[in-house]
Amino acid sequence: MALFAYRVARSDGSTLDGQTEGEEEHLVRAKLEGQGFLIFQLQRRGAATVGLGLGWHAFRRLPLQEFLVFNQELLALVKAGLPVLRVWDLLIERTNHSGFQQALRTVRQDIRGGASASEALSKHPIHFSDLYIATIKAGEQSGNLAEVLQRFIAYLKLMIGLHQKVSKALAYPGFLVLVGVAVIGFLLSYVVPTFVSVYAETTKSLPFATQLLLDVVKGGQAYVVPGILGVAALGLAGRAYYTTPAGRLAVDRLSLSMPVIGPIFVKHYTVQLTRTLATILAGGTPLVEALSIARGAIANRYVSVGVADAVAEIREGTTLAAALDRPKVFPKLAVEMLSVGEETGSLPTMLHDVAEFYEGDLDLRLTQLTTWIEPVLLLIMGVLVGAIVIVMYLPVFQMAGAV
């Protein structure tokens, strides 16, 4: 979803600056006007924001690890029983992120003006997600902010661990591919041309494989620059297409059906949804609202749209399991487990169990993937490099045999 910066006027005449997410500008405008605001300025993220008092730093999201540290500090200060404003003063002093620090200053001013923490935080969606705001609101309503913060910190640690597992599983194979491409590129661009100059001096005919490789390299040199430009143009066009709603929806849907890694993505998003939804429901949030919030934690646009459709079906009386089964995205076992949880009245517990099960399964799949993909990539790169070297030395082997 796109991010919009706005300046609006409240009914009492005071002005308010902030950011919010939305699909299109007219939808965001309708949302703000529906809240009773008079809109002065509304700009999409990245567009000019003259007069809004917002610098580029205000749009930089705080890294997840730093956000975890922030919440751990907030929990410690809340447990210490310090006055509310003093808590936010200390948090402002300890952060080094300029955009986040400015958001905290605004939050402190709003709290000092009588707003609750959840209301103040909701004005800064770039830094505080709907899930986090719902968590703080649940803590305020129950009077036990420390407990809900502990639950959110535990959730945040699990999600960070999940992201790290996926990143580590893809990092080493990606490194192997880059190294292999670099080695092959070096052989074709430097070593092979050297052999071309050597073999040009001989009158003997070259082996077919050697001649073919030399012709390919010689002919390819004329297309190196156009090829690089073409790849760059395709990359930019693909990126531009992905930034459109239809493009991102199509690419995200395609990623779920890809062989080998598609099932891994499905399990990853299943864990994201169930873990997030369990955390929100544990705070006492109603199911429809909780599911609406949880869909924001899903990075895949196609899955997120499917969850949004499920929200509409649940409002009409459909069960959660039946609504999530409709898009045919989530595993059948997960849907059946959720159905049992709804029938027994233990949905939050069952959501937690589903997340635990698929997190373990995901960990196993990633381990298997890295175990198999590393030797396969090494074998492929070794065969390619070895084949190039052997093909280039075939004439030498022939002359040695003739002698």
Number of C-alpha atoms within 10 A of each C-alpha: 12 15 20 25 23 23 20 20 15 13 10 6 10 8 14 16 17 20 22 20 17 15 12 14 16 11 12 20 18 13 14 16 13 10 9 13 19 18 17 13 16 21 17 19 17 12 10 12 19 10 8 17 10 18 11 10 12 19 17 14 15 17 10 13 11 13 18 18 13 18 17 16 16 18 19 14 19 17 12 10 9 12 10 14 14 12 19 20 13 13 18 20 11 12 17 10 17 14 20 23 17 16 22 22 16 18 24 23 15 17 19 13 10 10 14 16 18 21 16 20 25 20 20 22 18 22 21 18 17 19 21 19 21 20 24 24 21 22 19 16 11 13 11 13 18 18 15 23 21 14 15 23 19 14 16 19 14 16 17 14 12 17 13 12 16 16 11 13 20 15 12 14 19 14 11 16 16 11 13 19 14 12 15 16 12 12 16 21 15 11 15 19 15 12 13 17 10 10 18 10 8 9 7 10 9 18 14 11 14 19 17 13 16 21 13 12 16 16 11 14 14 10 11 11 11 11 13 11 12 12 12 12 12 12 12 12 11 13 13 12 15 16 13 11 14 13 15 18 18 15 16 18 17 12 16 21 14 12 9 11 14 15 19 21 19 21 24 21 23 22 27 21 25 24 25 27 27 24 25 27 21 17 21 15 18 11 18 16 14 23 24 20 23 26 24 19 18 20 12 20 20 22 25 20 15 19 26 19 16 25 23 14 18 18 11 9 9 14 18 22 20 16 21 26 19 14 15 12 20 19 15 13 10 23 19 14 17 26 18 14 19 16 11 10 11 12 22 20 16 21 24 17 19 22 25 15 14 21 20 13 15 22 18 11 18 19 14 12 17 17 12 11 17 15 12 13 16 15 12 13 19 13 12 15 17 12 12 19 15 15 19 23 14 16 18 14 13 12 10 9 8 7 6
